[in-house]
Amino acid sequence: MFLKNYWYPVALAKQVSDRPLSVTLCGEAIALYRDGKGQIHALSDRCVHRGAALSGGWVENDCLVCPYHGWQYDTQGHCRKIPANTEQQRIPFAAKVPHYEATERYGLVWLFYGDLPEAERPPLPPLPEYDDPAWRTVQGEVTYTTHYTRVTENLMDFAHAPFTHSGSFGAASDPLIEPYKVEQLPEGLRAQTQFTKSAYRGIWKLFNRSDAPRTVTTTITLYMPCIVRTETDLGNGFRFIGYGANLPIDAETTKTFWLTVRTFFTGAWADGDTVRRSLKIIEEDKRIVETQRPKMIPLDDRSETHVAADALQIGYRNLLRQARDRGWAIADFKVADQELVPAAK
């Protein structure tokens, strides 16, 4: 199940230029490009003439040119030129492709996917620290072979850290999660708890040279339908935020654009260490999440059992059901032989 009427991340901003880039969102191929002023635009990546990929073309006079017959589409998806036509021949009314509202924020390109009027659309999932000089940011991307709901739910799971992440920050000696309150937000959910992390390793030893585990406070915020912010207070003014922005590619593929922002070691010299730590944690998650069955989290059956530590995930499933019941659900698709086909149930 995919959901419309939300903002989705589709690319790193640095990947988009005046050379068209093809991305896939909820099974739909979309072409991204920058115009002469550097503004990003997004059109369906399929020419209405003979179905060629527009991303294989080029940009001319701020229009996207199809590489097959040279049809030119403006930033709103309207065909403005058909080279094979004479001056007396009109461009067909149907010669247009869907376009998507695109914006650039936090080093990412976001598309609004849906049909809500602008005044009714949710805001972009916030990350104000990205532009704050007191914080240092690194970012990257990783692809999971599973449904976006599994990836999203994993990012908000307090109880898996002592086991899945025992090789990085999880303390297997203390897996207890005290009952916590889930706060309902206009755009999602928030919860906070304390948990035990393993002793600091590597350059993080500069915080505390003790080999004993320590208690930290973590706050997780979900922005529907698939953005998760995890903020950890390490004490003494040291704060660390992980921001996972998930792109549902198709029913079996999710791309996660990850950002980490920190108030410590804010020089470029520490970025490599942050990237290595982030990728290690991601790989620990990936190893587990890609084995989960079914690939999409079940919403209407009782095939999975819940406990108190799952309160945040239970809330997420409730919000998914509510969005579906509002009529915002669209069928999952997978990409096969460059055609969209319904995903196997």
N, C-alpha and C positions, 0 to 999 in steps of 0.2 A: 504494500500500500504506500503510494506516494501522496503527499499533501500539497495542494495549491494554496495560494494567497499568503505566502511567506517569502522572505528574502533568503537567497541561497548563495554561498560562495562558489565561484566557478573557476577561478584561476588566480595565480599570483599576479599582481599588477605588473610586475617587471616582465612577465611573459607576453604581454599584449603590446603590439606595435602596429605600424601601418601595413604589416604583412598579416593577413587574416589567420586567426587561430581557431581551430575547431575544438569545442568542448561538448560534453554530453551531460544533460541535466534531466533526471527522471526519464531516461530513455530517448530524449529528444536531442538531436544534434543542433548545435548553435554555433554560429560564426561570430567571433569577436574581432574588432579592429579599432584603431585610433584614426580619427580624422586629422586634418591639417593643423588643428589647434590642440591636438593631444587628447581630445575627448573620446571616451570609449563608447562604442555602439555594439549592439547585439542583434543579429538577425537570424532567422531560421537558416540552417546550413543546407538548404535544398532549393535550387532554382525551380520555379513553377513551370518552366518551359519543358525541360527534359530531365529534371531531377538530379542534375549534377551538383556536386558539393561546391557551394560558393566559397568555402574556405580555401579551395584550390586556386582561387583567382587572385585579384589584386585590388588596390584602392586607387580610384581616379576621381578627382574633383569631389572628394569626400563620399563618393559612391562605391559600393562593393560590386566588382565586375565579375560576372560568371566566366570561367575559363573555357566554357564549351561554345557558346555563341555570342559572348560579349554583352549580354544584357546587363544593364547597370541599375542597381537598386540604391535609393537614397537611404538616409539614416532611419527613416520611418518604414522602410521596406517597400516603398512604391517604386515600380520600374520607371525610370526616366529616359531610357534610351534603348532602342533595339536596332543594332547596326544594320540588319538585313531589311528593315523597313525603308520605304521611300518617305520623303517628307510629307506626302499626302496621306500616308497610312497612320491611323491612330494607334496608340498603345492600348491594348485590351484592358478593360476595367479590372479583370481578374489577375492582371500581371503585378502581383504584389506578394510579399512574403511576411509572415509574422515578425514583429520586432518586440524586444523586451527592454524594459527600463533597466539601465545599467548605472552603477555608481562605483566609485573607488574609495575604499576606506580600510585602514589598518594594513596597507600593503596588499589588499585583496580586491578582486573584482566581484561585485555582488549583483545578482539579477533578481528582480521581483518576478515571481512566477505565479501568475493568477490573474483574476479579473476584478479584484476589488478596486473601487475608486480610490484615488490617491489619498483623500482625507480619511479613509477607513483603514489604510494599510498600517501594519505594525511598524514600529521604528526598527532600524538596524540594530542587531545585538551589540550592545556597547562594549567598548574597550578603551576608555579615556586615557589609560596609562600609556597607550601606544605613542601618543604625541607629547607625553610629559618627559622633559629632560632628566627628571630624577629617576627614571626607569630606563633599563637597557633591554632591547628587544632582539630576539632572533626568531626566525621562522623557517618553515619548510613544508614538505608535503609527503604523504605516504598513502599507498593504496591497499585497501583490505578486500579480500575476496569474500564478502558477506554483505548482508543487508544493512542499510544505514541505521536502522533501529537498534541492532545489536551493538554497533560501534558507539552510538550515542549513549545507550544504557550503561555500557561498560565505563564510560567516562564519569558517570555519576554514582558509581558503586563504591561505597566506603569500605565494605567488608572484604573485598578481594585483595587489598594491598598486602596483607601479611603473607599471602600465599603466592599470588601471581607475581608480586614484586619483591619476593624474598631475596632476590639477587641484586636489588638496587636500593630501595628505601624502606621496604616493608619489614616489620618486626614480627616474625613468626612466633616469637615467645609471648606476644600479647595481642591476640586477635579480637579481643572483646570490643564491641561497639555498643555504647550505652544508647538507650532510646533517645531519639532526637525528634524535634518538631520540624515539619515541612511547611514552609510559608508559601502561600499561593500569591503569585505575582500576575499583573496584567498580561505579561508576555511569557510566563513560565512558572518555574518553581525555584525555591532556594532552601537550603538546609545547612546546618553547621554542626560539627562534632569535633571531639578531640580524639586523637588516636596516637598510638606509639609508633615512632619511626625508628629505624635502625640507627646505629652510631654513624656520625658523619665520616665520609670517606673522601680521599683525594684532597683537593684544595679546600673543600668545605670543612676540613678539619680545623681551619683557621677560626671557625665559629666556636668550636668547643673540642678540645683534644681528648675528652673523655671517650672511652670505649663503651659507655653505657647508653642504651636506647633512651630517647627522651620523648616527652609528650608535646605535640604541636596541635594547633587549632586550624582546621580546614573548613572553608566555606565553598559549597558547590552551588552554582546557579545554572539552571537550564533555561535557554531561550528557544522556544518552539520554532521548528520541530526537531532541530538537530545541532544546536550550538551549545557547548558546555564550557563554563568558566570555572576553574578551580583555583582558589586563592589559599595559600598556606602561610600562616604567620609563624615564622621561625623564632620570634622573640628578638628583643633588642633592636627593633626597627627593621629587621630583615624580613622582607616579604617576597613571595614568589607566586606568579600567576601562570597557570597553564590555560590556554584558550584553544579549544578544539572546534573548528568549523568544518562540518561534514557536508560533502557534496554527494547526494545520491546519484550515481551514474546510471545504474540499472538495478534490477532485482537482486543481483549477485555481486555487485561491485560498488564500493564506497571509497571516495578519495577524501582524506582528512588533511586540511590545511591547519598546521599546528603553529602556535606562537607561544613563546615563553617570555615573560617580562619580569625583571628582578630589580630590587633596590640595592643590591650589593654586587661587588665585583663589576662595576659598571663600565669598565674599560673593554675595548675590543679584544684585549689579550685573553679574556675569560670566555669569549664566545664559543671557541672550540670545545671547551669543557662542557658548556651548557648544551651544545648540540649533541655531543656524545651521550650525555646523561639522558637527554630527551629521546634520542633514538633507541637507547637501551630499554627505556620504559615502554616505548611504543612497541618494540619487538616482543617484549614480554606479554603485552596485551594481545598482540596480533596472533601469537602462537595459540592462545586460548580461544579468542573470539571467533576465529575462522573455523573452529571445530564445533561451534554451537549449532544445534538443530532444534527446530527448523531455523532457517536463516533469518527470517523475520520473526520478531518476538510475537508470541501468540497473544491475541487480545480477547478472544471470546471462548477459549476453552480452559480447562483446568489441568493442563498437562504439566505445568510447572508449579512448584510449591513455594510460598512466600513466608518470610519470617519478619520480625520487627526491624531488622537492619536493612530490609528492602523497601522501607517506606518511601524513599525518593523515587525508586524505580516503579513502584506501584502508582505513585502520583503521575509519573510520565505516561504510563499505559492508560490511565484515566483520561489524560489530556489528548492522547492519540484517538481514543474512542470518541471523545467529544468533538474533535475536529472532523472525524469521519461522519458523525451523526449530523453535523452542520452542512454536509454535502461537499466538503472540501477534499474528499478522497478521490484519487484517480488510480486506475489500475496499474499494477507493477508491470514493467516490460523488461525484457532483456534484448540485447542487440545480437542478432544472428544474421550473417551474410548481408550486413548493411541494411537489413529491414527490421522494422519493429514488430515483434511477435509477443503475444501474451506470455508471461512467465509461467512455467509449470507450477501447478499447485502441489 
